[in-house]
C-alpha cells in the first residue's frame, strides 16, 4: 500500500518534510499546492511532482490523494485541515495545529466525523534524546513530577516574514511560533496533565528598537510587526504540578541563536533536556547521582521521522503519533497567556 501525499504550502517548512516522505516505504508525494505560482512550479520541477494546484480546494478534492500535509502560515491551518478531513483525507499539519483552542476543537470534531487521522507536526518529540528521556520517565525514574522549568530563548533570531510577525497570518508571535515547541515537549514528558490556570505576560519591548535585526535574515524588521517577541508564564495543573515557561525571539541572552531547555523535578529524581541527564539521591547512603542517558542519537532528522511515522500509523491503524487533544492543551495554555496579559491577572483554563 502506497499512500498518496499532497502538500499545501511548498515554500517553507515543507523542505524539512520532503526527506521523510521520500524515506517512507508507505507514502509518495504526488501533488502540491501554493498561492505563489513561481514557487509552486520550481518545487514541482525540483521534486519531479507533476500535479500542481494554485487553489488549495483542488488538491483537497483530488480523489487520488490520501494524505494532506499542511505547511502554510498558522492562520490557514484550521480551514484547510477541516476541509481536507471532510474530503476524506488524513492530515498532518505543521505546528501550531491552530492559533486558538476553539479552532482546534473544530478540527477535532471534523476528525471524529471523518474517521481519518490528524497529527500535529511537533518534531521535537521525534528526537532521540526526547524519546530516551520519555522512556525513563515512563519507567518511573523521576517518580511523580511536580514542577517543570522550560524555555526556548533566541537572541536576535527570528524570521521577519509576514507569516511570523503579522498577526493576520500567524495568530501570534514567539509564544505560538516557538513556545509551542517547548511547551508541547514539556507537557508530553509530564504525561499531559490537565492545565487549570495560567498567569502570564506577552510583550514586544525590543521589536521596534532602532537598528533591530535578525541573525537569520538580512531583511529589516517589518514596520507593521504586531505580535509579541517575549512571553513568560506560570502554569498550574489539575494534579498539583506547576510549570514556569519563558520564550523569546530577541532576548539579550548569553547564547547566540537559540537556547532550548527543560528541567523536570519529581519525587524520585530530576532531569534535564536536551542534555538527557537524570539526578537522583540515595537517602540511606546520602549519595547523590548524576546519570547521562546514552541512547540519544537521532535515527533520522526529526521533521522527516514524523512524516514516516505518520504514514506508518495510518497503515497500522495505530493512534496518531501526536494527537490533536495534546495540541488543544498546548494552545489552551498559550491562549491563556494572551488573556492573562490583557487582564493583568491569572486566568482560569477550565
HUCORVEN-V559095 format. One record per backbone hydrogen bond with DSSP energy under -0.5 kcal/mol. CO is the residue of the C=O (numbers start at 1). NH is the residue of the N-H. E is the energy in kcal/mol with one decimal. If there is no record, write none. Layout:
CO	NH	E
CO	NH	E
This chain:
1	3	-0.5
3	28	-2.4
4	66	-2.4
4	67	-2.6
5	30	-2.7
5	31	-1.4
6	69	-2.7
7	9	-0.6
7	33	-1.9
8	71	-3.1
12	15	-2.1
13	16	-1.9
13	17	-0.8
14	18	-2.3
15	19	-0.6
17	20	-1.0
17	21	-1.8
18	22	-2.4
19	23	-1.7
20	24	-1.3
26	3	-3.9
28	5	-3.1
28	30	-0.5
30	51	-0.9
31	7	-2.2
32	53	-2.9
33	9	-3.2
35	37	-0.8
36	40	-2.5
37	41	-2.6
38	42	-2.2
39	43	-2.4
40	44	-2.3
41	45	-2.2
42	46	-2.8
43	47	-1.9
44	48	-0.9
44	49	-1.9
45	48	-0.5
48	50	-0.5
50	52	-1.0
51	32	-2.0
53	34	-1.5
55	58	-1.0
55	59	-1.1
56	60	-2.3
57	61	-1.8
59	62	-0.8
61	63	-0.5
62	65	-1.6
66	90	-2.6
67	6	-2.8
68	70	-0.7
68	92	-2.0
69	8	-2.7
69	71	-0.7
70	94	-2.4
73	76	-1.7
74	77	-2.0
74	78	-0.5
76	80	-1.6
77	81	-2.7
78	82	-2.9
79	83	-2.0
80	84	-2.3
81	85	-2.7
82	86	-2.3
83	87	-1.3
84	89	-2.4
85	88	-1.8
90	68	-2.8
91	119	-2.1
92	70	-2.4
93	121	-2.8
100	104	-1.5
101	105	-2.3
102	106	-1.6
103	107	-2.0
104	108	-2.6
105	109	-2.1
106	110	-2.1
107	111	-2.4
108	112	-2.6
109	113	-2.1
110	114	-1.8
111	115	-2.2
111	116	-0.7
117	91	-2.9
119	93	-2.7
120	122	-2.0
121	95	-0.7
121	123	-1.0
122	125	-1.5
123	126	-1.8
124	127	-1.2
127	131	-2.1
128	132	-2.1
129	133	-2.1
130	134	-2.4
131	135	-2.1
132	136	-1.6
133	137	-2.4
134	138	-2.4
135	139	-1.1
136	141	-2.3
137	140	-1.7
140	143	-0.6
142	268	-2.3
142	269	-1.2
143	145	-0.7
144	146	-0.6
144	267	-1.2
146	242	-1.5
147	265	-2.7
148	244	-2.2
149	263	-3.0
150	246	-1.7
151	261	-2.3
152	248	-1.8
153	259	-3.0
154	156	-0.6
154	251	-0.7
155	257	-0.7
156	215	-3.3
158	160	-0.6
161	164	-2.1
161	165	-1.9
162	166	-1.3
165	167	-0.5
165	226	-1.9
166	169	-1.8
166	170	-2.5
167	171	-1.6
169	75	-3.0
173	176	-0.6
173	177	-2.8
174	178	-2.1
174	179	-2.4
178	181	-0.8
178	182	-1.4
179	183	-2.3
180	184	-1.8
181	185	-2.2
182	186	-2.2
183	187	-2.8
184	188	-2.2
185	189	-2.1
186	190	-2.1
187	191	-0.6
187	192	-3.6
188	191	-0.9
194	238	-3.2
196	349	-2.7
196	350	-0.6
197	236	-2.7
198	347	-2.8
199	234	-2.5
201	232	-1.8
203	229	-2.2
203	230	-2.0
206	209	-1.4
209	212	-2.1
212	221	-0.6
214	217	-1.0
217	214	-0.7
222	225	-1.8
228	174	-2.0
229	249	-2.2
229	250	-0.7
230	203	-2.6
231	247	-2.6
232	201	-2.5
233	245	-2.5
234	199	-2.2
235	243	-2.0
236	196	-2.9
236	197	-1.5
237	240	-1.9
241	237	-2.3
242	148	-1.5
243	235	-3.0
244	150	-2.8
245	233	-2.5
246	152	-2.0
247	231	-2.4
248	154	-1.5
249	157	-2.4
251	253	-2.2
254	256	-0.6
256	258	-0.9
257	155	-1.8
259	153	-3.0
259	261	-0.5
261	151	-2.5
262	273	-2.5
263	149	-2.4
264	271	-2.3
265	146	-2.2
265	147	-1.5
268	281	-0.6
269	266	-2.5
270	279	-2.8
271	264	-2.1
272	276	-1.0
272	277	-1.6
273	262	-2.5
276	293	-2.6
277	272	-2.1
278	291	-3.4
279	270	-2.5
280	289	-3.1
281	283	-0.8
282	286	-1.4
282	287	-1.5
287	282	-3.4
289	280	-2.4
289	291	-0.5
291	278	-2.9
294	296	-2.2
296	129	-0.7
301	304	-0.9
301	305	-2.4
302	306	-2.1
303	307	-0.8
304	307	-0.6
304	308	-1.9
305	309	-2.7
306	310	-1.5
307	311	-2.1
308	312	-2.0
309	313	-2.2
310	314	-1.9
311	315	-2.1
312	316	-2.5
313	317	-1.1
313	318	-2.1
314	317	-0.6
320	323	-0.5
322	120	-1.6
323	326	-1.2
323	327	-1.1
324	328	-2.1
325	329	-1.5
326	330	-1.9
327	331	-2.6
328	332	-1.9
329	333	-1.8
330	334	-2.4
331	335	-2.8
332	336	-1.4
333	337	-1.7
334	338	-1.6
335	339	-2.2
336	340	-2.6
337	341	-2.4
338	342	-1.9
339	343	-2.1
340	344	-2.7
340	345	-0.6
347	198	-2.1
